[in-house]
Amino acid sequence: MTIIRQPSLFGIQELYDMAPPQKYDAIISTINLDKIYHAVTKKSRLGAPEELNYAAMIISIFVRYVERIPMIKDLIQR
């Protein structure tokens, strides 16, 4: 069995040294959000209203993992 090592995007110390907005920008800029956005956007006129900000919701999920926020409810309160 071979082990595949994936190179890290950032060093841990490098992320600790960044301010939160810089850290979020660095992480989000490396992810291709177009495919995710296309998968979750509204496809029909039924359901959730169209004025929801899907891009902000996707980014907030990534920030939730970076900040180690345990539940969606806690993310909404924050």
C-alpha positions as CSV (number, residue, x, y, z in Angstrom):
1,M,0.0,0.0,0.0
2,T,1.4,3.3,-1.0
3,I,1.0,6.5,1.0
4,I,0.2,9.6,-1.0
5,R,1.2,12.8,0.7
6,Q,-0.7,15.9,-0.3
7,P,1.3,19.1,0.0
8,S,-0.2,21.6,2.4
9,L,-1.4,24.9,1.2
10,F,0.0,26.9,4.2
11,G,2.3,26.1,7.0
12,I,0.7,26.1,10.5
13,Q,2.9,28.9,11.8
14,E,2.1,30.9,8.7
15,L,-1.7,30.6,9.4
16,Y,-1.2,31.5,13.1
17,D,0.7,34.6,12.2
18,M,-2.1,35.9,9.8
19,A,-4.9,38.1,11.0
20,P,-8.4,36.4,10.7
21,P,-9.5,38.3,7.5
22,Q,-6.1,37.6,5.8
23,K,-6.4,33.9,6.8
24,Y,-9.9,33.6,5.4
25,D,-8.9,35.3,2.1
26,A,-5.9,33.0,1.7
27,I,-7.9,29.9,2.3
28,I,-11.0,30.9,0.2
29,S,-8.9,32.1,-2.7
30,T,-7.3,28.6,-3.1
31,I,-10.7,26.9,-3.3
32,N,-12.7,26.8,-6.6
33,L,-16.1,28.1,-5.3
34,D,-17.7,28.2,-8.8
35,K,-18.5,24.4,-8.8
36,I,-19.8,24.5,-5.2
37,Y,-21.9,27.6,-6.0
38,H,-23.4,26.0,-9.1
39,A,-24.3,22.9,-7.2
40,V,-26.2,24.7,-4.4
41,T,-27.8,27.6,-6.2
42,K,-31.6,27.6,-6.8
43,K,-32.6,25.8,-10.0
44,S,-36.4,26.4,-9.9
45,R,-38.8,29.1,-8.8
46,L,-40.1,26.9,-6.0
47,G,-38.4,26.7,-2.6
48,A,-36.2,29.2,-0.9
49,P,-36.3,32.9,-2.1
50,E,-33.7,33.9,-4.7
51,E,-32.4,36.8,-2.7
52,L,-30.4,34.5,-0.4
53,N,-26.7,35.1,-0.6
54,Y,-25.4,31.6,-1.5
55,A,-21.8,32.7,-1.9
56,A,-21.7,34.1,1.7
57,M,-23.2,30.8,3.0
58,I,-20.6,28.7,1.3
59,I,-17.8,30.9,2.6
60,S,-19.2,30.9,6.1
61,I,-19.1,27.1,6.2
62,F,-15.4,27.2,5.4
63,V,-14.8,29.9,8.1
64,R,-16.7,27.6,10.5
65,Y,-14.2,24.9,10.1
66,V,-11.2,27.2,10.3
67,E,-12.6,28.8,13.5
68,R,-13.7,25.4,14.9
69,I,-17.2,26.5,15.5
70,P,-19.0,23.2,16.5
71,M,-22.5,23.8,15.3
72,I,-24.3,25.7,12.6
73,K,-26.5,27.3,15.3
74,D,-23.3,28.7,16.9
75,L,-22.1,30.0,13.5
76,I,-25.4,31.8,13.0
77,Q,-25.2,33.4,16.5
78,R,-21.7,34.5,15.9
